[in-house]
């Protein structure tokens, strides 16, 4: 490992305001301490309903080589939501093998890890006071997180205590456990609308997402927000601020959690090193919205709205535009059309390289894929292969740039990427993101940025990677169709169409004085094997003969299944007349050994005809094969191998 310390952060859906704020704190501290930070994050929330897609996203956590890190931070809040919290539990199991590795969990405790949490009691109490004292609501419903979630339980206790201090009582039916996500609010709204519970006059939500789900569902009924039900949330999220009914919400100062996490790791990684003082937390503030009856802060809402707005035309006179790419720039770029219109993998890589400007500002970008990513027969869903290759490298800081198969660079996946170990004047943040199609592993992307770049990762990067996922899958499908059109499905050998295409390449690479070698092999007794032992055994015999032929095929040659039980071997190169008998003998010996190894109730044998034509330019391939076929037939007649047992 290098002298610079390296920290791994495990999170999900980095666009989410909770992760974004925590990451802001982590990045600012890592910049001050000159630490590299590697972020392993799925691009979507782990409760994303598309199961196959989510499986491909969560696989990114398997990439992290814990031997290469000095410390680990787990954002517990975002790492839950998939069935059985599988991703988090798998990560916990892996970390148990590293008892001496400094590690901490944010907001909720994990076995063997330091818990870093924010004391938000004053904010939670202020939420209750605002609803009761400011808006005079008395029949209050509380929507917290899952019943087995520490944060949800703590928030519920504080809410209940503060409400009781105001002489009010929360009915048991008005205590609800949600999921911190939109579905929890939606479910509560449906119960209110259906009359399953008595309608409250206020709902205090333990997250903005649940508040949005609640408000949006209530809007589809005759229940008015805030007139009939006032709603407040916590997080002060962008989504809440620009919701049709803006969400009144409290900022909890989550950035401080990130700061404290890095400080804790530093105290263990570098005992005695200076710990920077914490600045006064001025981020905690109330952002009023229409959901409780307050007037929305127009300046705050418009700033967030502007940041999320799809803009199709930009002020290109402003030099800052090039480094401020938003979703509008992505959609107007035609990157998706160019990616998916690529006629080959090489062209696709070229387009990907040309559109990396959409990721500005960045230092380096790398697209790393498994070596056989084009092979649709090899579908992997979990883990990563021992080696991957960088097929696209783009740099804004002078590193080597390239794209394509020929220039691709292979490396051990355990390194994650070689750029991590290069000497740099300043520390960086590296974002590792999954590249897959509906869960089928293709590889991963590495985006290197400075710590000060904001936002860290946003909707542009997520959708840019989706474009790449789709384009690579399209290339894979086209490659498979091409393969099926030139390859025999049973044996994998070239078919006649593939033979002619390959022969054109061989002719273009031929040298003056080269000879043409052709061999025709015909399996003996196939009808007898099919009739006696079944067509399945006949297929096994055909595949066995093809395996022999393939093993004896030289780099300048090709093996072809011309149909049924007949095969060709064709080559252009330095052949002599004596090669006819030598190769025929070589084939016969190899087939006999294969027959013995297969240990079938029948013998595998073939009739063989080999010919060498001294000048490849003066012979037609079909005529040459016809002559070799006649020689093979004469061989068959001499040996009478119509049936063998």
Secondary structure, DSSP 4 states (H G I P E B T S, - for coil): --SS-EEEEEEE-TTSHHHHHHHHHHHHHHHHHT-EEEEEEESS-TT-S-HHHHHHHHGGGGG--GGG-SEEEEETTTS--SGGGHHHHHHHHHHTT-TTSEEEEESS--TTSEEE----HHHHHHHHHIIIIIT---SEEEEES-TT-HHHHHHHHHHHHHHHHTT----GGGEEE--SSHHHHHHHHHHHHTTSSPPPSEEEESSHHHHHHHHHHHTTSS--TTTT-EEEEES--HHHHTSSSPPEEE---THHHHHHHHHHHHHHHTTT---PPPPP-----EE--TTTTPPP-HHHHHHHHHHH---SS--TTSGGGGG---HHHHHTTTHHHHHHT-SSHHHHHHHHHHTGGGG-S-SEEEEEEETTTT-TT----SS--SEEEEEEEEESSS---EESTTT-EEEEGGGS-GGGGS--SS--EEEEEEEEETTEEEEEEEEEE-TT-SSSS-HHHHHHHHHHHHHHHHHHHHHHHHHHHHB-TTT--B-HHHHHHHHHHHHHH--TT-EEEEEEEEETTHHHHHHHH-HHHHHHHHHHHHHHHHHT--TTEEEEEEETTEEEEEEEES--TTHHHHHHHHHHHHHHHHHHHHT-SS---EEEEEEEES-GGGS-HHHHHHHHHHHHHHHHHHHT-S---
